[in-house]
């Protein structure tokens, strides 16, 4: 379980102002120098793209060996889990975290559930983030597709995302099988009970087979 001494969970009620973007930007500055805090819960704090961008950037920084021609990055924090569920991160914020995942080597759990992230942001997190990450084990994205997009073609969106997920799982990232299924629980609109078609089902089946085989081979 989480060590209470290394965990921060801001308590927000209707009588207390949420952290918001301003608070998130300030918090991000402190995170840039963090070596002790392991778990941060900012769920339901009205954090939008601006705050998400600042927090994402706090997870990595230019390495000392960087040059003006070729900039290199390094992991920038001890944080192991970050919960930003029920905020307003959007595709813009998701893409910022995709870049962060390419360079951060500490984060094991990232919860971006119910954040108005659509296909562009999900695919970015998978292909640009997880494809280059070897530490994240759990990416939670439930309840995003359809939050702010009417008339979404559920099957078309899922096929695109499943193709990306298949690529990522085959690439050898650390995403666990159960969490791969959580990534699939994306849709939050009126078509939440829609069934994916055969092509999408085959893509998901193959991806999950790769995860199970890799786990078996490592035993």
C-alpha positions as CSV (number, residue, x, y, z in Angstrom):
1,X,0.0,0.0,0.0
2,X,1.0,3.6,-0.2
3,X,3.1,5.0,2.6
4,X,1.1,7.7,4.2
5,X,4.3,9.7,4.9
6,X,5.0,9.9,1.3
7,X,1.5,10.6,0.0
8,X,-0.3,13.9,-0.6
9,X,-4.1,14.0,-1.2
10,X,-5.6,17.5,-1.1
11,X,-9.1,17.3,0.4
12,X,-11.5,19.4,-1.6
13,X,-15.2,20.0,-0.6
14,X,-17.8,22.4,-1.9
15,X,-16.7,25.0,0.7
16,X,-13.0,24.9,-0.4
17,X,-11.5,26.2,-3.6
18,X,-10.1,23.5,-5.9
19,X,-6.4,23.4,-6.8
20,X,-7.1,24.5,-10.4
21,X,-4.5,25.5,-12.9
22,X,-2.9,28.2,-10.8
23,X,-2.4,25.8,-7.9
24,X,-1.2,23.0,-10.2
25,X,1.4,25.3,-11.8
26,X,2.8,26.2,-8.4
27,X,2.8,22.6,-7.3
28,X,4.6,21.6,-10.5
29,X,7.5,23.9,-9.5
30,X,7.9,22.0,-6.3
31,X,7.6,18.6,-8.0
32,X,10.6,19.5,-10.2
33,X,12.8,19.2,-7.2
34,X,11.0,16.4,-5.5
35,X,13.1,13.4,-4.2
36,X,10.7,12.2,-1.4
37,X,7.1,12.4,-2.4
38,X,6.0,9.1,-3.9
39,X,2.2,9.4,-4.4
40,X,0.2,12.4,-5.4
41,X,-3.6,12.5,-5.6
42,X,-5.1,15.5,-7.4
43,X,-8.4,13.9,-8.5
44,X,-11.4,16.3,-9.0
45,X,-9.5,19.5,-8.6
46,X,-10.6,21.4,-11.8
47,X,-7.1,21.1,-13.4
48,X,-7.2,21.9,-17.1
49,X,-4.6,21.7,-19.9
50,X,-2.4,24.5,-18.4
51,X,-2.0,22.8,-15.1
52,X,-1.6,19.4,-16.7
53,X,1.1,20.8,-19.0
54,X,3.0,22.2,-16.0
55,X,2.8,18.9,-14.0
56,X,3.8,16.9,-17.0
57,X,6.9,19.1,-17.6
58,X,7.9,18.7,-13.9
59,X,8.4,14.9,-14.5
60,X,11.5,15.4,-16.7
61,X,14.2,18.1,-17.4
62,X,17.1,18.7,-19.9
63,X,20.1,16.5,-19.1
64,X,23.4,18.0,-18.3
65,X,24.8,16.5,-21.5
66,X,22.3,18.4,-23.7
67,X,23.6,20.6,-26.4
68,X,21.9,23.3,-28.4
69,X,21.8,21.0,-31.4
70,X,20.6,17.8,-29.7
71,X,18.7,18.2,-26.4
72,X,18.6,15.2,-24.1
73,X,16.2,14.7,-21.2
74,X,16.3,13.0,-17.8
75,X,13.8,11.8,-15.2
76,X,13.1,14.6,-12.8
77,X,11.2,13.2,-9.8
78,X,10.7,10.3,-7.4
79,X,7.0,10.3,-7.9
80,X,5.6,6.7,-8.4
81,X,1.9,7.3,-8.8
82,X,-0.1,10.4,-10.0
83,X,-3.9,10.6,-9.9
84,X,-5.4,13.3,-12.0
85,X,-8.8,11.6,-12.6
86,X,-12.0,13.8,-12.9
87,X,-10.2,16.9,-14.1
88,X,-10.2,18.7,-17.5
89,X,-6.8,17.6,-18.9
90,X,-8.1,17.2,-22.5
91,X,-6.0,16.1,-25.5
92,X,-3.6,18.9,-25.0
93,X,-2.7,17.8,-21.5
94,X,-2.6,14.2,-22.5
95,X,-0.1,14.9,-25.2
96,X,2.1,16.7,-22.6
97,X,2.0,13.6,-20.5
98,X,2.9,11.5,-23.6
99,X,6.1,13.5,-23.9
100,X,6.8,13.2,-20.2
101,X,6.4,9.4,-20.3
102,X,9.2,9.3,-22.9
103,X,11.7,10.7,-20.5
104,X,10.4,9.9,-17.0
105,X,11.7,6.7,-15.3
106,X,10.0,6.8,-11.9
107,X,6.2,6.9,-12.6
108,X,4.5,3.4,-12.3
109,X,0.8,4.5,-12.2
110,X,-0.8,7.4,-14.1
111,X,-4.6,7.9,-13.7
112,X,-6.1,10.2,-16.3
113,X,-9.7,8.8,-16.1
114,X,-12.6,11.1,-17.0
115,X,-10.5,14.0,-18.3
116,X,-12.2,14.8,-21.7
117,X,-9.4,13.1,-23.6
118,X,-10.4,11.9,-27.1
119,X,-8.7,9.6,-29.6
120,X,-5.9,12.0,-30.4
121,X,-4.8,12.2,-26.8
122,X,-5.2,8.5,-26.2
123,X,-3.2,7.5,-29.2
124,X,-0.5,10.0,-28.3
125,X,-0.2,8.5,-24.8
126,X,0.1,5.0,-26.2
127,X,2.4,5.6,-29.2
128,X,4.4,8.6,-28.2
129,X,4.5,7.9,-24.4
130,X,4.3,4.2,-23.6
131,X,6.2,3.1,-26.8
132,X,9.3,4.8,-25.2
133,X,8.6,4.0,-21.6
134,X,9.9,1.1,-19.5
135,X,8.5,1.9,-16.0
136,X,4.8,2.7,-16.2
137,X,2.7,-0.4,-15.3
138,X,-0.8,1.1,-15.0
139,X,-2.4,3.8,-17.3
140,X,-6.0,4.5,-16.4
141,X,-8.1,6.2,-19.1
142,X,-11.6,5.0,-18.4
143,X,-14.5,7.3,-19.2
144,X,-12.9,9.7,-21.7
145,X,-14.1,9.1,-25.2
146,X,-17.4,10.9,-25.8
147,X,-17.3,13.3,-22.8
148,X,-17.2,16.3,-25.0
149,X,-17.8,14.9,-28.5
150,X,-21.3,14.2,-29.8
151,X,-22.0,11.5,-32.4
152,X,-18.7,9.7,-31.8
153,X,-18.2,6.6,-34.0
154,X,-17.3,4.2,-31.2
155,X,-16.1,1.3,-33.4
156,X,-13.9,3.5,-35.6
157,X,-12.3,5.2,-32.6
158,X,-11.7,1.9,-30.8
159,X,-10.1,0.3,-33.9
160,X,-7.6,3.2,-34.1
161,X,-6.8,2.9,-30.4
162,X,-6.6,-0.9,-30.4
163,X,-4.0,-0.7,-33.2
164,X,-2.0,1.7,-31.2
165,X,-2.3,-0.5,-28.0
166,X,-1.2,-3.6,-30.0
167,X,1.9,-1.8,-31.2
168,X,2.7,-0.7,-27.7
169,X,2.3,-4.1,-26.0
170,X,4.4,-5.8,-28.7
171,X,7.1,-3.1,-28.2
172,X,7.9,-4.5,-24.7
173,X,6.5,-1.8,-22.5
174,X,5.7,-2.7,-18.9
175,X,1.9,-2.1,-19.1
176,X,0.2,-5.0,-17.3
177,X,-2.5,-7.0,-18.8
178,X,-5.3,-6.0,-16.5
179,X,-4.4,-2.3,-17.1
180,X,-4.5,-2.8,-20.8
181,X,-8.2,-3.8,-20.3
182,X,-8.8,-0.7,-18.3
183,X,-7.5,1.4,-21.2
184,X,-10.3,-0.1,-23.2
185,X,-13.0,1.2,-20.9
186,X,-12.8,4.6,-22.6
187,X,-16.2,5.5,-23.7
188,X,-18.5,7.5,-21.4
189,X,-21.3,8.6,-23.8
190,X,-24.7,7.2,-24.6
191,X,-23.2,4.4,-26.6
192,X,-21.2,3.0,-23.6
193,X,-22.7,-0.4,-24.2
194,X,-21.7,-0.6,-27.9
195,X,-19.9,-3.7,-28.9
196,X,-16.6,-3.5,-30.8
197,X,-16.6,-5.2,-34.2
198,X,-14.7,-8.4,-35.1
199,X,-11.6,-6.6,-36.4
200,X,-11.2,-4.6,-33.2
201,X,-11.8,-7.8,-31.1
202,X,-9.1,-9.6,-33.0
203,X,-6.7,-6.7,-32.4
204,X,-7.4,-6.7,-28.7
205,X,-7.1,-10.5,-28.5
206,X,-3.7,-10.5,-30.1
207,X,-2.5,-7.7,-27.9
208,X,-3.6,-9.5,-24.7
209,X,-2.0,-12.7,-26.0
210,X,1.3,-10.9,-26.3
211,X,1.0,-9.6,-22.7
212,X,0.2,-13.1,-21.3
213,X,3.0,-14.8,-23.2
214,X,5.5,-12.2,-22.1
215,X,4.4,-12.7,-18.5
216,X,4.6,-16.5,-18.8
217,X,8.1,-16.3,-20.4
218,X,9.4,-14.1,-17.6
219,X,8.3,-16.6,-14.8
